[in-house]
Amino acid sequence: QVQLVESGGGLAQAGGSLRLSCASSGRNFNNYAMGWFRQAPGKEREFVAVIPSSGATTYYADFVKGRFTISRDNAKNTLYLQMNSLKPEDTAVYYCAAGNRPYYSGNLYSPASYGYWGQGTQVTVSS
């Protein structure tokens, strides 16, 4: 079983930085693809970034490429999202998620491909 808890959200100015963390209690953390999603009020949950279980590659939504970096520390069972050059449109609740089974390699851009979710952490970016 996988339990996820996000932290690190808060208030930042445009152009600033935040680092989100997602702590996992699952002992097989390193076997799961891990993703970040976000949801703004009145909008659907959208894909932000994913790091497959291999950790060899990363994939990003177009609107965060060059600004956000997803990484994982398997020794600490922790997923990170380093967010730089923040924009007001980045304001949302950010969720970490684990793929719906170990080594899942389907459409990891879709929330439906994830079976475990954290409670989310609010990120607010002012102009």
MOFEN-V688664 format. One record per residue. N is the residue number from 1. NEAR is the number of other C-alpha atoms within 10 Angstrom. Layout:
n=<N/N>
near=<NEAR/NEAR>
This chain:
n=<1/2/3/4/5/6/7/8/9/10/11/12/13/14/15/16/17/18/19/20/21/22/23/24/25/26/27/28/29/30/31/32/33/34/35/36/37/38/39/40/41/42/43/44/45/46/47/48/49/50/51/52/53/54/55/56/57/58/59/60/61/62/63/64/65/66/67/68/69/70/71/72/73/74/75/76/77/78/79/80/81/82/83/84/85/86/87/88/89/90/91/92/93/94/95/96/97/98/99/100/101/102/103/104/105/106/107/108/109/110/111/112/113/114/115/116/117/118/119/120/121/122/123/124/125/126/127>
near=<9/17/16/22/19/23/19/16/18/14/15/18/14/17/15/14/18/19/16/23/23/25/19/23/15/14/11/13/25/20/19/24/24/28/31/27/22/22/19/16/9/6/9/9/17/17/21/24/25/27/23/22/20/12/18/7/11/14/17/20/14/10/11/17/12/11/15/20/19/24/19/20/13/15/8/11/17/20/26/22/23/15/20/17/15/23/20/15/13/20/20/21/18/26/27/31/29/31/26/21/14/14/14/17/14/11/11/22/19/13/20/10/19/22/12/17/21/20/14/22/21/20/21/19/21/15/10>
